[in-house]
Amino acid sequence: MTTRRDSMDNVHEGKGIDRRFFLQGAGASALAAAMASTFGLAGCSPANRAEKAAGNNASSGEPSWFTAPAEVPDADIVETIESDVVVVGAGMSGIASACSAAERGLKVTVLEKGSTWSGRGFGIGVVDSKVIRAAGLSIDRSKAQKYWVHCCGSRVNEALVSLYFNRSGEAMDWLIDKCEKGGVSVLLWDGYSRDPEFPDSPGYHVFFGGPEQTAGRDWSRDATKLMFEDSQAAGATYVFDSPVAQLKKEDGKVVGALVEGAGGKYTLYKAAKGVVLATGDIVGDEEMLKYYAPEIAQCDAKLYTPVGQNTGDGHKMGLWAGGAMQQGHFPPMLHPQAGAYQQSAFLAVNQRGERFFNEATWVNGKSLNYLRQPGQCSYSVFDANWVRDNLAGLPYGGGMFWDTFRVLGSGEWDGEAGQKGVDAAVESGMGFKADTLDDLAKQCGIPVDTFKATIERYNELCAQGSDPDFGKDAVFLTPVVEGPFYAMKALPAVLATVGGLKVNTNLAVTDAEGNAIEGLYAVGNVSGDFYAVDYPINIPGNSQGRCVTWGYLVGETLASK
């Protein structure tokens, strides 16, 4: 057992820590006002809150994680296990980190609070790869990166964005090699948006032929599984059912992670080169979600996995160790997938029967608009000609929930399969079909007169070929005139919260001034400053791509120490 020294700078029993480290995410005054309303802190600005002394959170109204836990006494540490690297979390980013580090000859221990590894998502988005090159495609990096920064309100660390744009192809090739060796095919998705205002790039890689995809689970789980197996083959050790309670610091350096065992005793997993936080996002902690992402907290449907595990553990531990939260507020990663999948750019009406936005937009734009409607509900309304109309619009638009998961080289969007999807939605109750507009409105519970008046107005706009109401391009103005008529229920869902701790280009956690916290790194959704304000999807699947890239790179960094 090691001899404990004074540890965890700014963290002492019964005391709080420098509030600057928590308030970097406050950002704009509007967000600060929203947080003030949520926590009853009206009239208390971020600066004022930063000056407040720590106290009992329950009585002060401050979030619970503002006060760090008491240090674990040396007497309660009954075992010490030595490694070069300790990774906290066995999701995609943690497994990528473990695999990269182990394959570079480091001794790696992965601590996971769940009973097994986890993986999710259908594709992984990067800027370059051997698959992209083999298809004769390329991504205009300058244009795509500029769009990214603009989408994030220029509140990101552009050095991190450049890191992803410059190195994600290398990380993806590393993963593709594993897939090819493991019998998993890696293909490109061809449903990306061609809209000049909301352009996507062809960087979304999808996976076929592996056991996870064959069993009907998320396709990218096969890529994660192969990294998991390769990390084990390279010597990485996984310790499951082992939630980390806090980090261990000595002389200002993070030296390990503490796992509580029976009887309040702890095992110290010591890391000679560094601890990597890879614990996922904060969607499972309602208090953190309301504080850092109040917009997302409003959304009723939360589809993240593993359910109940993403509770901001790494965010909290990084802050307690002296790290800072990103300045740009946590953006929403919302997809309109809690209802029916087929939505396209068709007329959308809310529960009152009113049109409320330009429907020819991207998934976050759709979801945020749905979120503001009564019951967070909208209906995508179209008629019997919808397959023809959708095909006509795809050369000018497309993207998630507009096109399908067809792959490059498979031909145009399959209208017959699309109709089967719509019929399935009707069968499941997520869609409605009727021979008359009156009946369709009644099935949806929408006021008939308002619904019909909205459609009449919309059809007028379609006939004149312009939309002064919301500015939708003429190519997407398709009338609702011929039965049967359809209404697909459109509901927003939270997939993740992509915001976290400040990191530098070595993925080291930093304080508010950019000074690295020695021995501490963060990857995936624990790390911040890569997104802010909104979640760019011009490279679809980029959150997963960031997980693989950051994991690959942190292994490289640790091996060079």
N, C-alpha and C positions, 0 to 999 in steps of 0.2 A: 504494500500500500504506500502510495506516495505521501510525502509530508505536505500538508496543505499550507499555502501561503495566502496572504490577503488576495482575494480574487474578486472578479467581476467588478471592474471599475464602475463607480457611481451606483453600485448595488450593495446595500447593507441591510441587515435585518431591521425592519420597521421603518425604512426610508424609501423614498421614491427615487426617480432618476431624472436627469435633465430633460425637461419637457420638449426641448427642441427636437429631440429624437423621435417624438411621437407626432409632432404637428407639421412635419414636412408635407404630409399628404393633404393638408387643409386647402392649400392652393387658393383659389379664387374666393372672393367675399361671398358669392352666392352659395358656394359649398359650405363655407364656414357658417353662414346663416342657417343652412339646412341642418347642420350638425347641432347648432345651438338649439334649434327647435326640437330636434330629436332628444337631446339630453337635458333640456331645461336649462340651457346655459345662455339664454338671451342676454345681450349686453356685455358678454364676456368674450372679448376678441381672442384670437390665437395668442397674441403677444401677452395679454393679461393672463391667460391660462398658463402660459409658459412660466410666468413669474410666481404662480401659486405654489405654496409649499405642499409637499405630499401629505396626504391624510388618509382617513378611512374612505375608500372609494364609494362604499354604499351610502355614506352620509354626505359626501362631497358632490355626488353626482358624476364623478369622473369614471371613465371606463375602467374595468377591473384590472386590465394589464398595465395600467399606468404605474402600479406599484409592483416591483419585482418580488419574487418569492425570497424567503430567507435562504441564505447559503446552507448547503448541506455540510454539517460538521464532519471533520476527518474521521471521527469515531464511527460515523454511520457508513463510511465507505469500506466495505469488507472485501472487495476484490477489485483488482486492476488488470485490464486486458489491453495489451499493447498492439498497436497497428501503426502503419504509416498514415493511413487515411481513414477517417470515420465519416460515413455518409449517413445522414439522418433522413430516411424516407426511401421507400422502394417503389416509386412510380417511374414513369418514363425518364424524367431528368435524373433521378437518383441512380437508376440502373445504368443509364448512359455514363454517368460520372464514375460509377464503380467499375464498369467494363473498361472505360478508357484508361483509368488509373491502373487497374490490375494488369491490363495488357501491356502497360509500360513498366511492369516489374514491381509495382508497389503492393504492399500488403494492405488489403482493404477489408474493413468490416462495415456492413450495412445494418443499421438499426431501423426496424419497422414496427410501428405500433399495431398494425393489422396482422392477420394470421397468414398472409401471403403477399406476393407482389401484386401490383395493380397496373392496369393499362386501359386506355380509352381512346375514342376517336376513330374516324374512318380514313384519315389521310394525314400526311406530313408535308408541310409546305416549306420549300427552300428556294433559293435564288438560282441555283445551278446544280447540275448533277450529270452523271454519265447517261442517265435516261433522257434528260432534256436534250443533251447534245446529240444523242443517237437519233432523236426525233427531228433533228435539224432545226431546233428551236433555240431561242435565247431570250433573256429578259433584259429589257432596257433598264439597267441598274440606276442610272442617273434619274430617269423619270420616275421609276418605282420608288426609289428612296425619297425623292422630293415629295411625292404624293403621301408617303408614309408619315413623314415629319409634319406635313400640313394637316393630315387627319388627326394627329396627336396634338394639335395646337401649339407646335414648337415647344412643347414642355417635356421632351425626352432628352436623354443624353445621346447626342448624335454620334458620339464615338462608339456607343454600344450598337446603334443601328448599323453603322458602317461595319462593325465587327461581324454582325449577322450577314450582311450583304456580301462581305468578302470571304467568309469562312464557312457558311452553311453548306455550300456545295461540297466542300471537302468532307465535312461531317456526314453528309448524306451518302456520298460514295462509300465511306466506311461502313455505313449501315446497309447499303445496297449489296456490298460484298457479302455481308452476313446473310442477307436474304437469299441471294443466289446460292450460297453454300447450303442453306437450310431448305431449299426447294420452294421458296416463296417468290412469286412473280411480283415485280414492282413496275407499275404502269402509271401513266399520267392521266389525270382527269381532264376531260375535254369540255366540261360544262361551265367553264369560267366566263365571266362577263366580258362582252365585247363593247360595252357602253363606254363611249369616250369620256363621259363625266365620272363614271364609277368603274374604271378599268381594272380588271384582274390580270394577273400574269400566269402563264401555264407552268406553275411550280408545285402543284398539288399532287403528291405521289400516293397512290393507293395500292393495296396489297391483296393478292389473291393466291389461293392454293394452300394456305397454312391451316393448321388445326383450329385456330380461333375463328378465322373467317368461315371455314367449312362448318363449324358448329353454330354459326349464326351470331357470333359475338362481334364486337367492333373490330374492324379489319386491321387497324394498326397495332392491335394487341400482339399479332404475330411478330411484328418487328421488335416490340418490347420483349417478348418472350425469348427471341433469339439473342438479344443483348444480355438478358438475364442468364441464359444458359452459357453463353460465351464468357461472361464475367466469372461464373462459377468455375468454368474450365481453366480460367487464368488464375484462380486461387482466391477470389473474393468470397467472404463468408457472410451469410445473411442470418440475422438473429431476429426472428419474428416475435410478435406479441410482446414487444419491448419498447413502450413509449418512453421517449427521453423527457426527463423532468426539467433539466436545465443544463447549461453548458458549464464547464469548469475553466477558470482562468487562473493563471499564475504569472505574476509580474507583468500584467497587462496583456498577456497572450492567451488566446483560447487554446487549451491543450487537450480537451476531450469533452465527452458527453456522459451524463449520469443517468442511469436507468434504475428506477426503484424496484426492489424485490420484496420478498416477504419480510414482515416485521419492521418495515420502514428502513431497511438497510439498502445500500446502493452498490451497484457495480459501476466503476469508472472505466469507460472505453476511451483509452488515451490515444491521441493521434500525434505522431511525431512531425508530420508535415501539414496537417490541417483537417478541420471539420467542415464538411459540406452540408449545408442546409438544403434539403430537397423535399420539403413536407407538403407541397401543394399550396392551394390558395386558402381564402378565408370564408368561403361560402357557407361552411358548416358552423360558423360562429356568428350568430345573429348580432351580437353586440359589436363585434369588429366590422361587420358588414354595414351596419347602420352608421358607424363612425366614418369609415374610409370610403364607402360606396353607397350612400343613401339611396341613389337612384336605383341601384340593383336590388337593394333590400326591399323595395316596393313590389318587386315582381313575385307573383304567387308561385309560379312553377320553377323549381330548381332541379336541374337534371344532372348535376355533377355526380361523379363517383370517385372513390368508394363512399357511399352514403354514410354520413356521420363522422368521417375521419378528417376531412379538410377543415380544421378548426384554427388555422393560423398559428400552429405551434412554433414553426420556424420563425415567423415574423416576430412573435413575442420574445423568443430566446435571443434573436439577433438584436432586438432593441435593448433587452436587459444586459447584453454584452457590450453595449455602447454604440451600436449601429444606429443609423438614421433611416427614416422612411422617405421614399421618393417625394419630390415636391409636387409634381403633377398628380391630380387626384385619380384614384383608381377608375379605369374606364369600364364600361359595361361590355361583357362578351355575351350578347343576347342573340339567340336565333329564334325564329318564329316556328318552333317545332313542337310546341306543347299541344298543337291541334293537328290539322291536316297538313300534309307536306306540300301539295300542289297549290301554289298561290300566284306565281308569275307576276305580271304587271296589270292584272285585271282590276276592274272597279272594286274598291274596298268600301264597305259601309260599316258603321258601328251599330251598337245595339239600338240606337235611336233611329237607325235608317239613314244616317247622314254620311256623306263622303267627307273625308277630313285630311287627306294629304295626296301627294303625287306618288302613286303606287309603283312607278317604275324606278325603284331605288334598291339599295342593297340591304342585306339582312339586318344589320344594326339599325339602319334607318327605319325599316319596316317595324322592327320589334319595339323601338322606342316610341313610335307613333301608336302602336297597339297598346302599349303600356299605359298611355294617357287616356285611353277610352274607357267608358263605363264597363266595369267587369273585366278590364284588360282584354276585351274581346273585339274582334273584327271578323268580317266575312268577306272572302274573295268571291266575287259574283261574276259568273260568265254563262254563256249560253251553249247551244248545241254545236256551235262552230269553234269552240275553244281550241281544239287541237290544231286546226288550220291557222287560227289567230296566233297561237303560241309559236308555231313554226315560223311564221312571218316575222315575228319580233326577235327571234334568237340571234340573227346576225348583227343586231344592234344593241342587244342587252344580254340577259342571262345571268348565271351565277347560282348560288345556293337557293334552293326552294323556288327556282324558276326553271332551271334545267334539272336533269337527273344525274345520277352517278355513272354516267356513261364514260368510257375511257377513250383516249385518243386512238383513232383508227377504226372505231366501231361504227362509224356512220353517224347520220344526224339523229337528233332526239327522236325517240320511238313513241309516236303518238298512241299506238295501240296499247303499249305498256302504260303510258300515262293515263289512258282512260280506265284501265284496270285499277290503277292507284286511286283515281277519283271514285270509282265504284266501291272500292274497299273502304274509303273514308265514309261514304254514305252508309255502308253496311255497319260500320263501327259507331255511327252516331257523331262522327267528327265532320260530316258533310251532309248536305241536304239536296234533294232533287225533286223538282215539281214541274208539272206541265204548264202552270200559270204562275205569274209573279205574285198574285194574291196568296196562293197556297205556299209558295216558297217563303214569303214574309211570315206567314202564320207559323210555319214549321220552325223558323228561327226565333220566333217571339219578338219580331220587329213590327212596329206600327206600319200597317199596310199603306196608308196614304203617303206617309213620308218616304217610305221605301220606293214606291212607284214614282213619286215626284223626283226623287234623286236619280232614278234610272232614266226618266224622261229627259232630265237636264243633261245627263251624261251622254245619252244617245244624240242629243242636239250637238254637243261638242264633237262627238265622233263624226257626225255628218259634215260639220264645218271644217274639220281637220285641224282644230286648234283648241287649246285648253287654257283660257284666261283665268279659270278658277284656281288651278294649281300648277300649270306650266308643264304638263306631261307632253312629251314628244308625240307628234301625230302618228308615228308608226305603231305606238302602243295604245292608241285610242281605238278600241274594238267594241262595237255596240253589243248591247244585250237585247236581242230582238226575237230570237227563234228558240222555241222550246224543244227539248226539255231544258229547264234552267237549273243552275247549280249554285250553291253557296258553301264554300269550304271554310270551316271555322279556323281562324288564324289567332293563335295565342302565343305570346312571347315566353321564352324560357331562359333562365340563367344557366350557362354552361360552366363558367369559371369567372374568377375575378383576377385580372392580370395586372396586379400592382404589388409592390413589395419594397424590400430593403434596397437602399442605395448600394450599388456595386460599381467597381471600376472595370476596366477592360481585362483584368485578370480574374474577374468574378469574385474578387475579395470584397467583403462587406466593408463599407466605410461609414465614418461619422458624418455629421452635417457639413463639415468643412472639406470632406473628401479624403480624409486620412484613413488609411486601411486599418481595420481591426485585425491585428496579426493573428494568423491561424484560423480565420473564419471566412468561409466562402458561401455563396448562395446561388442556386440555379433554379431554372423553371419559374413557377409562379410565386416563389418566395422572393425572387430577385426583382428589382424595380428599375425604373428609369428607361425601360425599353418601350413601354406604352404609357399613354396618359390621355385623359379626356375621352378618347374614343378608341375602339379596337379596329385597327386597319385590317381589311381583308383583301387588299389588292394582291397579296400572295396568300391564297386560301390555305388554311392549315398551318399558319406561321407560328402559332403558339406551340404546337407540337414540334415544329421545326426548330424553334428556339430551345425547347427542352433538350433535343438531341444535340444541337450545336453547343449549347452552354455545357452540357455534360461532357461532350467530347473535348472541349477546350479546357475545362477545369482539370481534367486528367492530365492533359499536356502541361498545364501550369504547375501542378503539384509534382509531376515527375521531374521538372526542371529545378526544383528547390534543393 
